[in-house]
Amino acid sequence: MSEHCIFGEKFDIAVIGGGVVGCAVARRFTLSGAKVVLVEKAADILAGASKGNSAILHTGFDAPPGSVELRCMQAGYSEFLEIRERFGLPVQRTGAIVAAWDDEQLEKLGGIVGKAHKNGVADVERISRADILAREGEISGAVLGGVLVPGEFIIDPWSTPLGFMQQALANGARILRETELLSGRFDGGDWRLTTSKGELHARTVINCAGLFGDVVDQRMTGAAQFEIRPRKGQFVVFDKAAAKLLNTIILPVPTERTKGIVLTPTIFGNLLVGPTAEEQTDRSKATVEREALEQLIAKACEILPALADVAVTATYAGLRPATERPEYRIRYDSEKNLIVAGGIRSTGLTGALGIARHVEELYETNNEPGPRLNDPVWPVMPKLAEREARDWTRPGYGRIVCHCELVTQREVEAALSGPLPARDLGGLKRRTRAGMGRCQGFYCNAELAEMTRGRFAEPMDVPSDG
């Protein structure tokens, strides 16, 4: 259905922002029977803060006790595990160890256990240096002790929110991409939203704009009630040869400012180290810097000395929408039919489903709940995890397009079609992993450019014949 038709309709809910939280909110309200449209200014969803994260499903053991963040994280954690099989989404229960490397950190472990128990994560326990070395044979002998968190998982960070949005669309939601919200006017009953493509009408607006949450807040109300302070996180991805070196997520003892640098397996068979925590003003660009990357590699090798012999596959950086306060900035203005879900930082992947539930609860304090869908459609996501039977194991896949990640012609073609096709190279990578392996697209980008000709907002560069 054309975008022109969308601009002629009136929606119950307009969700601004197509990150993991926006996708989860759109899904929640669609399944509740609302008429929903999601507005995203980028060419594809998950193009902002959601494209760069550590892909961990957290228990909330170290979240602020009694906080909205804790409530949303634990609700999101539970709901994800309840529904993920219906989506075909992978999980790997690795557990996590908060590792202490000096006496000061060692003294803090008791408090971490106490906080976890207060948060209802009862299986968290102190473990000794010997316990850690027995569990992880390659970890540095310099470790002094730790806290075991058995309930931490690694998941697919992109197929998960893609699944949320695919389900919303399959059950009647609409989406506008490459559409920027310019202003909003509330007439006492409905919102008139001026966008870069036309005017939308909606009864309630939900601001899930992430790194631009305060900008959208200002455009809607005339004054933002929080300030986004982008926090850059740089990451290093080690080659899949490193996968055999580590089974458990290794977490640092956190400080007041940051949770620190994590060393974790990934669902795709790599090892990941990061993120850094660097304040910056630019909301759109997250550059990688040699000095920071070298520090991450050195830190990873301190924790796992055998990594010194493993190649780095990739480096990347992402931005987290931190604010002037270290907490979720969720509010409901019932007089203006406006809900803001701002300041969703590093726990957004875990908390997204819980945030969506919390937002719906706020909405229902002033609105009658709609008739929930009795038998919603459940799309099944492509299998991208290293331990699953990938598409190339089934007949009829055509040819292998990306040899590093064994991505098939059939997978690429599927990602470029359907109700939510990839609109740029980043979106295609997140749907298939094409170009994300050892050669970083050196061998497959030319073929991908041909396959995506006429499909992307900005065409890929095609190498010349000369």
HELIX and SHEET records of a PDB file:
HELIX    1   1 GLU A    3  PHE A    7  1                                   5    
HELIX    2   2 VAL A   20  LEU A   31  1                                  12    
HELIX    3   3 ALA A   49  LYS A   51  5                                   3    
HELIX    4   4 VAL A   68  PHE A   87  1                                  20    
HELIX    5   5 ASP A  103  LYS A  118  1                                  16    
HELIX    6   6 ARG A  129  ARG A  135  1                                   7    
HELIX    7   7 SER A  159  ALA A  170  1                                  12    
HELIX    8   8 GLY A  210  PHE A  212  5                                   3    
HELIX    9   9 GLY A  213  THR A  221  1                                   9    
HELIX   10  10 LYS A  240  LEU A  245  5                                   6    
HELIX   11  11 ARG A  290  ILE A  303  1                                  14    
HELIX   12  12 PRO A  305  ASP A  309  5                                   5    
HELIX   13  13 GLY A  348  GLU A  364  1                                  17    
HELIX   14  14 ASP A  391  THR A  393  5                                   3    
HELIX   15  15 GLN A  409  ALA A  415  1                                   7    
HELIX   16  16 LEU A  425  THR A  432  1                                   8    
HELIX   17  17 ASN A  445  MET A  451  1                                   7    
SHEET    1   A 6 ARG A 174  LEU A 176  0                                        
SHEET    2   A 6 VAL A  36  VAL A  39  1                                        
SHEET    3   A 6 LYS A  10  ILE A  16  1                                        
SHEET    4   A 6 GLU A 199  ASN A 207  1                                        
SHEET    5   A 6 TRP A 191  THR A 195 -1                                        
SHEET    6   A 6 LEU A 181  PHE A 186 -1                                        
SHEET    1   B 6 ARG A 174  LEU A 176  0                                        
SHEET    2   B 6 VAL A  36  VAL A  39  1                                        
SHEET    3   B 6 LYS A  10  ILE A  16  1                                        
SHEET    4   B 6 GLU A 199  ASN A 207  1                                        
SHEET    5   B 6 LEU A 338  GLY A 342  1                                        
SHEET    6   B 6 ARG A 329  ASP A 333 -1                                        
SHEET    1   C 3 ILE A  56  LEU A  57  0                                        
SHEET    2   C 3 PHE A 153  ILE A 155 -1                                        
SHEET    3   C 3 VAL A  91  ARG A  93 -1                                        
SHEET    1   D 4 GLU A 125  SER A 128  0                                        
SHEET    2   D 4 GLY A 145  VAL A 149 -1                                        
SHEET    3   D 4 ALA A  96  ALA A 100 -1                                        
SHEET    4   D 4 ILE A 249  PRO A 252  1                                        
SHEET    1   E 4 VAL A 262  PRO A 265  0                                        
SHEET    2   E 4 LEU A 271  GLY A 274 -1                                        
SHEET    3   E 4 ARG A 231  PHE A 238 -1                                        
SHEET    4   E 4 GLU A 278  GLU A 279 -1                                        
SHEET    1   F 4 VAL A 262  PRO A 265  0                                        
SHEET    2   F 4 LEU A 271  GLY A 274 -1                                        
SHEET    3   F 4 ARG A 231  PHE A 238 -1                                        
SHEET    4   F 4 VAL A 312  ARG A 320 -1                                        
SHEET    1   G 2 ILE A 400  CYS A 402  0                                        
SHEET    2   G 2 VAL A 407  THR A 408 -1                                        
END                                                                             
